[in-house]
Amino acid sequence: MSKPSKRAAIIGLGGQGQAHYAAYNGVEDVKVAAVCEISTERLVAFIDENPDVRGYTNADELLENEQCDILSIVTNTPSHADLTVAAVEAGVSAVLCEKPMAHSLTSARQMIDICTAKDVRLAINHMRRWSPRYHQLRDMLKNGQIGEIGSLVYASGGALFACIATHIFDLMRMLTGREILCVSGRFDTFRRPNPRGAQFHDPGGHALVQFEGDSRAFLDLSENLGVPSWFDIHGSLGRVHIEEERRIWQVFARQAHDREQPPWAARNTNQPVELAETHENWTTVLSAGITELLGDGPVNSSGEDGYAALEAIVAAHISHENGGVPVALPLTGDDLLREFTFT
Ligand SMILES: NC(=O)c1ccc[n+]([C@@H]2O[C@H](COP(=O)([O-])OP(=O)(O)OC[C@H]3O[C@@H](n4cnc5c(N)ncnc54)[C@H](O)[C@@H]3O)[C@@H](O)[C@H]2O)c1
């Protein structure tokens, strides 16, 4: 086998950093040459298992000593922007940054601007953007399989709102092709301890969202829900039901002449529509994202997409602080400076 021509590095070796490592191993022409982790214990454990990878405890040292074609930033959100800027200044050609993209909208914009200015390819790991299964669904919706998209409803128990909602806002934008106009949010008063440390704050909560084109969404990530994720999309001619953990993907659509009826007529005529098997998992999907980022085509999970998801989260917080009032996007002024300690 020929030697991989591209060199990768990963900063942050928590569970998700390990997931990035596995995904790089699934891409032919790239090799993870170096990793950085501030926890010596985590770094040593990783290097013991992967002795051909060089280890650092300081990201600046890694960037100074290693020439990387691609860098994964898999630390917690507050350090994403500084590390992206440092990577671009060190000459990295592509950055794959974890979500939520940044701790403020100003920082997220700075990441996009510096990457654009220096011609660095930037992707945010909203990995469903690289999933063949979700592509299939997006194409079905675009082709009108379930008609006009009316509502999208997502629920998942005991969640950290920003941590999960960033994926879901992004997924809803991808599937509908529509932008978010307005967000109302409420956050829980009960706070389960943040699993990534007491320095982080990302309470559960719920949000009501208005999209362009009269679509609306409800996301419930409240801490008192005890259910795994559940996602429904309702249209004028059918519906979609997804439970990722149980690998349930169902599309139901009106058939033949029923499709000519108005939405309120001929109820319960929906029939299942087959989805093709895609044999994917989160590792193969992330490998597809890495392959895309190493190429020179369009980036399907861009910095702008990451910004849009973060903006909806910030809007939900502003709404909560104001009694749940609807907050219109785009956000401007001081709202761009608000800082958060999401993980
Ligand atoms: N896309 C997904 O589906 C998905 C899934 C899980 C986590 N994530 C995201 O990935 C990121 C990491 O999540 P995790 O679960 O691995 O968290 P974690 O807290 O377990 O791991 C983060 C690691 O980064 C290290 N770190 C922090 N700052 C550093 C720095 N400046 N230099 C080097 N190392 C540093 C920490 O010591 C820690 O080991 C978060 O942004 C999280 O939201 C994404």
The ligand as an ORCA input file, in Angstrom:
! r2SCAN-3c Opt
* xyz 0 1
  N     -20.302     15.854     16.430
  C     -20.706     15.077     17.433
  O     -21.598     14.255     17.287
  C     -20.068     15.229     18.773
  C     -20.173     14.211     19.740
  C     -19.541     14.395     20.975
  C     -18.841     15.576     21.209
  N     -18.782     16.547     20.246
  C     -18.037     17.795     20.459
  O     -16.642     17.497     20.485
  C     -15.977     18.341     21.424
  C     -15.266     17.455     22.449
  O     -16.212     16.606     23.059
  P     -15.745     15.424     24.049
  O     -16.969     14.675     24.384
  O     -14.623     14.697     23.478
  O     -15.339     16.310     25.295
  P     -14.290     15.988     26.458
  O     -14.430     17.089     27.444
  O     -14.434     14.582     26.904
  O     -12.886     16.086     25.708
  C     -12.290     17.288     25.325
  C     -10.803     17.101     25.457
  O     -10.128     18.263     24.971
  C      -9.031     18.497     25.859
  N      -8.666     19.908     25.706
  C      -9.377     20.996     26.091
  N      -8.731     22.124     25.732
  C      -7.581     21.735     25.103
  C      -6.512     22.434     24.496
  N      -6.471     23.771     24.462
  N      -5.519     21.722     23.935
  C      -5.527     20.356     23.962
  N      -6.526     19.641     24.531
  C      -7.543     20.316     25.079
  C      -9.574     18.162     27.228
  O      -8.528     17.918     28.156
  C     -10.383     16.922     26.913
  O      -9.620     15.742     27.028
  C     -17.042     19.253     22.009
  O     -17.101     20.453     21.277
  C     -18.334     18.454     21.800
  O     -19.486     19.240     21.731
  C     -19.370     16.368     19.052
*
